[in-house]
């Protein structure tokens, strides 16, 4: 029996969501997945970080209404209002009938998979985070998110800087080996309790926050994505950059590097981006290029976990910051951009009736 997973990216709720046809796609799938990007609580104080979100815990019911069955809470906003707000969010979302992964009262809880039944099949979902504000990683004694920490180094070439003063340095990144080994063990354990394993990961850099010459993906992402598959992940769902990135086929599995976003009320038309913490004099108008409003609903389908098929349904944020279907030139622009990102990863995309289609393959690493 084929299993269908509908996956969308970031959700930041500030008020109830207006119904549109995309929600039916989530409801019709065997499993609906998203990344919850906002604490839902009335408690806590804003963390000392550039942007801190918090919304009414009553909005947790919106997640179920959207057709979601499981959400990742392993991201850089989970502790925006502290530990109490994070734990309130988990309780509110679970009470609304939606499973939460990637965060908990300690590291073991944060790394515990949630198993979702799909007919006779059992899918284990885990979530990890590489975008880690200070104090957010869970430990044996501290609540937080399931971490994969990243080591960064700065590469600067003196002759280039002399010739072109002000050139951005190259930021080289690599996942911490110790964390990758912990994640390998967690995925291995999840495989023993389920027929398939889906791994969510918050990673990468949004447009405008990285120098264009570094490319769309950061150095650590492809090696880490491959390591997740090597450890036993059947499907990898990435998010955080607030725009679409490509899908890679690796050993017959699919790695979606960024699902974009689905509901982001803080990006509603006319709402300026304001950093609450003083810092470098960033020119924030460059953080919202046109592709930030572009997104997609991803439909992943498999019969036996060795071969995957993906349909990518273009959508875009409306004036309220909610994704809705698009047609015509806007639809084609999104598909063209997504196709280019996939081609950079060696993945072919066929456009059929306004959707991008990726046919995974059997076999080993390219």
Order of alpha helices (4+ residues) and beta strands (2+ residues): beta-alpha-beta-alpha-beta-alpha-beta-beta-alpha-beta-beta-beta-beta-alpha-beta-alpha-beta-alpha-beta-beta-beta-beta-beta-beta-beta-alpha-beta-beta
